[in-house]
Amino acid sequence: MAEKKGKGPSFESALERLEQIVVEMENGQLGLDEMTGRFEEGTRLARFCEKKLNEVERKISVLMEKEGKLTEAPFETGGNSAGINEES
């Protein structure tokens, strides 16, 4: 798996490896120990990918209309839709 400079795998390489693991497990050629190892690796990679996606989601900015102009606001997932402040 290709890794970025000391920061672990990239999202893309982790996803690629995860897809490879799925194919290996689905083909039915792995023994029980190998299957268990792939499952553990796949679980770690799935958590890593989910964490990366959550990080990106927090960084996304949404455009919202305020006083007739489009302005940029930080993306928030805490209960209100698209980070729109419900206070007027």
N, C-alpha and C positions, 0 to 999 in steps of 0.2 A: 504494500500500500504506500503510495507516494505521500510524503509528509512535508509540511511547510517547515521552515527554519525553526526547529525546537518547539513548535507549538502543537505538535501532534498532527494527525491526518487532516486533510482538507475535507470539507463537507462532501465534495464530489467524489473524492477517492474512497471515503467511508461508504457512501451510497453505492458506488460501483462494487466494492467488496461485499457489501450486504446482498446485492443482487446476485453476485457470484455464489455466495453461500446458499441462497435460496435454490439456485439451479442445482448445486451439488447435493443438497438435501432432497430435492424432488426427484433426482434421477435414481435414487434407491440403491446406489452402489456403496454407500458408506456403512461401516460397521457401527455398532452401538456406541463405542467410545468416541469414534470420529464424529458421529452424529451429535453426541452430547457436547463435544468441544466446539463444533460449528454453531450449535444452538447458543452456547455461552458467548461466543464471539459475536454472533449476530445480535444478541440481546444488548451487549455493550455498544455495538455500532448503532443500533436503533436508538438507544438512549443518547448517544453522542449527537446523532443527526437531529433528534428532537430538541436537544439543548441548543444546537446551532440555529435551528429554525426559530426557536423562541427568542434568541438573542437578536436575530435579524428583525423579527416582528417588532420588538421593542424599539428598534432604530428607525423603523419606517415612519416617514412623515406623511400626514394626510393633508390634503387641501380642504379647507372648509371656507364657506362663504361667511364673511363678517362685514356688515355694513356695506353690502354690495360689492366687496372686493374679495378676491381669493387670497387667503393668507395661509402660511404654512404653520402647522401645529404639530407637536409631537404625538405619535400614535400611542394611545392608551387602551388597555384591555380591561380596565377595572370597572366593568358594569355598564358604562354608557356606551353608546354606539359611536365608533370611529373617532373616539377621543374628543367628541364635541362637548364642550362645557355647558352644562344645563343651566347655569346661572346666567341671567341677562344683565 
